Amino acid sequence: MKRCKTYLIILISGITLLQGIAIRAQEKTQSHESTDNSNYVSIAGLWRCSPETVLKLETITLEATIFIRQKIPSDWNVQGCFMCENRFCDYWSLSGFQFVDSTGQVTFKDNDGSIFVGEFDEVRQRINGMVYTTKGDSLVPEDKLDFMRFNDVSPERLFLPRKPEQDGSIKYSYKIPAEVEGMQHESIYNYINDSVAFTNVMKKIINQEFGRLESFLIVKDGKLILEEYFFDYDQHQLHNVFSCTKSIVSLLTGIAFNENNIYDMNRSLFNLLLQFDDLKSEEKEKISLKHVLTMSSGLERIDVQKFETVNALLEKTLSQPLESEPGKKFSYHWNSPNILGGVIFSLTGKKVNEYAIEKLFEPLGIEHYKWGREFGVPDCHSNLHLLPRDMAKIGQLVLNKGNWQGKQVVPEDWITESTQWYIHESDFLDYGYQWWHRSKENKAWWEKSRQEEQNMAFAMGYGGQYIFIIRDLGLCVVITSSDYNEGNGMALKKIPMVIKHVVPLFE
């Protein structure tokens, strides 16, 4: 499979050859219409590649998955995707599915010039086959690919943004969200200036014009006015927020600094980590707290490793050589947030997940979460799992300048400082204290001409996870997605979606 060697697999094109395969199979069986229809029903459903035929790439393993449906014996439909760690990873464009019931032969194609030919084993409930590429008029075997029944995930989770009507259409109907603890709810129509434009935005989301959204929430003036879920998700299912974790660690850093009377972000990092005094040099001593907070420490990125203690992680990170002068270069990686987790541990004696429960989650009523870890060390760069509703609480907390129901959870000054920008990531985005920032000063990558923009701070995670803060409109927008193929740019489409289609509804 050609493209799977780079990142994605996509199997199957070559209509002429596929038709030839189908004709030869049908010559063996004489007629499709004279056979028993039971096999049509039994082959329908969800199939995932066998463990022996997964695609093992450098950093991930991809599992080819297909969903076979039929309305009548002559009307087949096949959809495909790739899964990674039991979650959707990317679509796999398939077409031309044919099944010959008397021989069990299965064929389908994609737009990458390859053909799958397999045999349905009804007793073992497997489809055993091979992927072929075309060379002239010949089929050349390329990869073994077998499928097994797959019932751990619903087809809706993988392929259907909303359950269709009987005629196959998907219609949108707005419902006022249910009330969330600590947050009132109200109709979006009390706030927007164009209901038709709002409906069109929802249709575009369902049609996946902005990528593969799984949740979409809007909080306006402290009220939850929109809460929509797609692909069989709902308000009770945790979602990995990936690098949004960094922004939440920033909030915890502000709390810890305030409790320990640390207000000067220009002081040396090593002043707070005296136990690593032997690792500092004249140049490293110039690394300030601000440099760590803004991803500009200059330390070389450490390899992904497993650490049993926070101090082991810190020792490894701080022993890295400098690749640039501190404060001179933005370099986005996991060094900085994990250093901050180490600083929190040094100041409080608590790992970041323990500190989060006490200082952030309990005050906000966040009860359901999962924090990924490497052995005994919680990740500070990624892998916090939250409910979208609780992401909205985080966003509202930032809008409230750190105040939640009358209690100052995060210092107001820290909210102000951390969500403004200090360093350019590029012409398109700027960076604060582990929060991204965008304003009218930034360029638009999605079009040449552009409108005026509101200032916007946001947390952003791999695959299209976002908490947007538009302070001047009292607006928070939460999005979770499964756009993990970075090559197609769909994860970043949420930014122009909010700027061009959501914000104007409230202006």
Long-range contacts (C-beta under 8 A, 24 or more apart in sequence): 1-55, 1-112, 1-114, 1-131, 1-142, 1-143, 2-112, 2-113, 2-114, 2-133, 3-112, 4-55, 4-57, 4-62, 7-57, 7-485, 7-487, 8-62, 8-82, 8-90, 8-92, 8-485, 8-487, 9-55, 9-62, 9-64, 9-82, 9-92, 10-92, 10-93, 10-110, 10-111, 10-112, 10-114, 11-64, 11-92, 11-94, 11-109, 11-110, 11-112, 11-114, 11-115, 11-116, 11-131, 11-145, 12-94, 12-96, 12-108, 12-109, 12-110, 12-111, 12-112, 12-113, 12-114, 12-115, 12-116, 12-131, 13-109, 13-110, 13-111, 13-112, 13-113, 13-114, 13-115, 14-109, 14-113, 14-114, 14-115, 14-134, 15-96, 15-109, 17-115, 17-134, 17-137, 17-139, 18-96, 18-98, 18-107, 18-108, 18-109, 18-115, 21-105, 21-107, 21-115, 21-117, 22-98, 22-100, 22-107, 25-98, 25-100, 25-103, 25-105, 25-107, 26-100, 28-100, 28-102, 28-103, 29-100, 29-101, 29-102, 29-103, 32-73, 32-74, 32-100, 32-101, 33-73, 35-101, 35-102, 36-101, 37-73, 39-99, 39-101, 39-104, 39-120, 39-122, 40-70, 40-73, 40-99, 40-101, 42-122, 43-68, 43-99, 43-106, 43-120, 43-122, 43-127, 44-68, 44-69, 44-70, 45-149, 45-155, 46-149, 46-150, 46-151, 46-153, 46-155, 46-158, 47-127, 47-147, 47-148, 47-149, 47-150, 48-83, 48-147, 48-148, 48-150, 49-145, 49-146, 49-147, 49-148, 50-126, 50-146, 50-147, 50-148, 52-144, 52-146, 53-143, 53-144, 53-145, 53-146, 55-82, 60-84, 60-85, 60-89, 62-89, 64-92, 64-145, 64-147, 65-92, 65-150, 65-158, 66-92, 66-94, 66-108, 66-147, 67-155, 67-158, 67-159, 68-97, 78-108, 79-159, 80-110, 81-158, 81-159, 83-153, 83-158, 84-484, 86-152, 86-153, 87-482, 88-157, 88-158, 88-212, 88-231, 88-482, 88-484, 89-482, 89-484, 89-485, 90-484, 90-485, 90-488, 114-142, 115-139, 116-145, 118-145, 118-146, 118-147, 125-149, 154-232, 156-231, 156-232, 157-231, 157-232, 157-233, 158-231, 160-231, 160-232, 161-205, 161-206, 161-208, 161-212, 161-213, 161-230, 161-231, 162-206, 162-230, 170-206, 172-199, 172-202, 172-203, 172-206, 174-198, 174-199, 174-202, 174-226, 176-225, 177-217, 177-224, 177-225, 177-226, 177-227, 178-227, 178-235, 179-224, 180-224, 180-389, 180-392, 180-393, 181-365, 182-364, 182-365, 182-393, 182-404, 182-405, 183-219, 183-222, 183-223, 183-224, 183-392, 183-393, 183-396, 184-222, 184-223, 184-224, 185-223, 185-224, 185-225, 186-220, 186-223, 186-224, 186-225, 187-225, 188-218, 188-220, 188-225, 188-226, 190-225, 191-220, 191-221, 191-225, 191-505, 191-506, 192-505, 192-506, 193-505, 193-506, 193-507, 194-504, 194-505, 197-501, 197-504, 197-505, 198-505, 201-497, 201-501, 201-502, 201-505, 202-228, 204-501, 205-230, 206-230, 210-490, 210-493, 210-494, 210-497, 211-464, 211-481, 211-483, 211-490, 211-491, 211-493, 211-494, 212-464, 212-481, 212-482, 212-483, 212-490, 213-464, 213-479, 213-480, 213-481, 213-494, 214-239, 214-480, 214-481, 214-482, 215-239, 215-388, 215-478, 215-479, 215-480, 216-477, 216-478, 216-479, 217-388, 217-389, 217-391, 217-392, 217-477, 217-478, 217-479, 218-475, 218-476, 218-477, 218-478, 218-502, 219-392, 219-395, 219-396, 219-399, 219-475, 219-476, 219-477, 219-478, 220-473, 220-474, 220-475, 220-476, 220-506, 221-474, 222-396, 222-399, 222-400, 222-474, 224-389, 224-392, 227-388, 227-389, 229-388, 231-482, 233-480, 235-387, 235-388, 235-389, 236-368, 236-387, 237-387, 238-368, 238-369, 238-370, 238-385, 238-386, 238-387, 239-385, 239-386, 239-387, 239-388, 239-465, 239-480, 240-372, 240-382, 240-383, 240-384, 240-385, 240-461, 240-463, 240-465, 241-384, 241-385, 241-386, 241-391, 241-459, 241-461, 241-465, 241-480, 242-382, 242-383, 242-461, 242-462, 242-463, 242-465, 243-381, 243-382, 243-459, 243-460, 243-461, 243-462, 243-465, 244-384, 244-391, 244-459, 244-460, 244-461, 244-465, 244-466, 244-467, 245-337, 245-379, 245-380, 245-381, 245-382, 245-383, 245-384, 245-461, 246-336, 246-337, 246-380, 246-381, 246-382, 246-434, 246-459, 247-434, 247-435, 247-459, 247-467, 248-356, 248-360, 248-384, 248-394, 248-459, 249-337, 249-340, 249-341, 249-344, 249-352, 249-380, 249-434, 250-293, 250-340, 250-418, 250-433, 250-434, 250-435, 251-360, 251-394, 251-397, 251-398, 251-410, 251-414, 251-418, 252-344, 252-352, 252-355, 252-356, 252-359, 252-360, 253-293, 253-340, 253-343, 253-344, 253-433, 253-434, 254-402, 254-410, 254-411, 254-414, 254-415, 254-418, 254-433, 255-355, 255-359, 255-360, 255-409, 255-410, 255-411, 255-414, 256-343, 256-344, 256-347, 256-348, 256-355, 257-347, 257-414, 258-411, 258-414, 259-347, 259-348, 260-347, 262-289, 262-347, 264-289, 265-289, 265-290, 265-293, 265-417, 266-290, 269-297, 269-339, 269-343, 272-343, 272-346, 272-347, 273-314, 273-318, 273-342, 273-343, 273-346, 275-311, 275-346, 276-314, 276-315, 276-318, 279-315, 279-318, 279-319, 280-318, 283-322, 283-325, 283-326, 284-318, 284-322, 284-326, 286-325, 286-326, 286-327, 287-326, 288-326, 288-327, 289-343, 290-327, 290-422, 291-326, 291-327, 292-336, 292-339, 292-340, 292-343, 293-336, 293-340, 293-418, 293-432, 293-433, 293-434, 294-330, 294-336, 294-422, 294-423, 294-431, 294-432, 294-433, 295-330, 295-331, 295-332, 295-333, 295-336, 295-423, 295-431, 295-434, 296-326, 296-327, 296-328, 296-329, 296-330, 296-331, 296-423, 297-326, 297-331, 297-335, 297-336, 297-339, 298-322, 298-323, 298-324, 298-325, 298-326, 298-327, 298-328, 298-329, 298-331, 299-323, 299-335, 301-331, 301-333, 301-334, 301-335, 302-334, 302-335, 305-374, 306-374, 306-375, 307-374, 307-375, 307-376, 307-377, 308-375, 308-376, 308-377, 309-376, 309-377, 310-341, 310-342, 310-345, 310-351, 310-376, 310-377, 311-342, 312-377, 313-338, 313-341, 313-342, 313-377, 314-339, 314-342, 317-342, 330-423, 330-424, 330-425, 330-431, 332-425, 333-381, 334-379, 334-380, 334-381, 334-382, 336-434, 337-380, 337-381, 337-434, 338-379, 338-380, 338-381, 340-380, 340-434, 341-377, 341-378, 341-380, 351-376, 351-377, 351-378, 352-378, 352-380, 353-378, 359-409, 360-409, 360-410, 363-404, 363-407, 363-409, 364-390, 364-393, 364-394, 364-397, 364-404, 364-409, 365-393, 366-390, 366-393, 382-461, 382-462, 388-478, 388-480, 391-467, 391-478, 391-480, 392-467, 392-476, 392-478, 394-459, 394-467, 395-467, 395-468, 395-469, 395-476, 395-477, 395-478, 396-476, 398-457, 398-467, 398-469, 398-476, 399-469, 399-471, 399-474, 399-475, 399-476, 419-457, 419-469, 420-457, 432-457, 435-459, 436-460, 438-495, 438-499, 444-496, 445-492, 446-493, 446-496, 447-496, 451-499, 451-500, 451-504, 453-499, 453-503, 454-499, 454-503, 454-507, 456-498, 456-499, 458-495, 462-486, 462-491, 463-491, 464-490, 464-491, 464-492, 464-493, 464-494, 466-494, 466-495, 466-498, 468-498, 470-503, 473-503, 473-506, 473-507, 475-503, 475-506, 477-502
